[in-house]
């Protein structure tokens, strides 16, 4: 695996991310430290070495959103795009779409009752009972599911986040 990204790779990533060439090269060097076998892919177990990720109960969801379907690990382009979403220069909508995908457990483009329950269960662990969690989910659906179709679509999710600092908290300094 090369020490730096090629001009072509940099150009492609510059158009699909908000990161500068310097940020991309620095991120690539960091990525390579976790690519233990030099395959161009970081496996989940290698990301466990990153303290911020290792302690995050949603690490599996983050990886699922970052990886292309059918992939067992994270390729650099996917990694850079995900990190770009967390960059302070990324737009609020990008941050919301990334977060929406975190809740959309079955990747069908909408958040079901089951999706929200599972995501919250991962987040709160044993701090709430199943009944308490389901009550939160049901209350959320009553408040957010405007078209009453039993799902939260992106527009409804966006409306939920409209009056909060939700996207402002998704910042990572690259």
Buried (B, 14 or more C-beta within 10 A) or exposed (E): EEEEBEEEBBEBBBEEBBBBEEBBBEBBEEBBEBBEEEEBBBBBEBBEEBEEBEEBEBBEBBBBBBBEEEEEBBBBBBBBBBBBBBBEEBEBEBBBBBBBBBBBBEEEEBBBBEBBBBBBBBBEEEEBEEEEBBEBBEEBBEEBBEEEEEBBBBEBBBEBBEEEEBBEEBEEEB
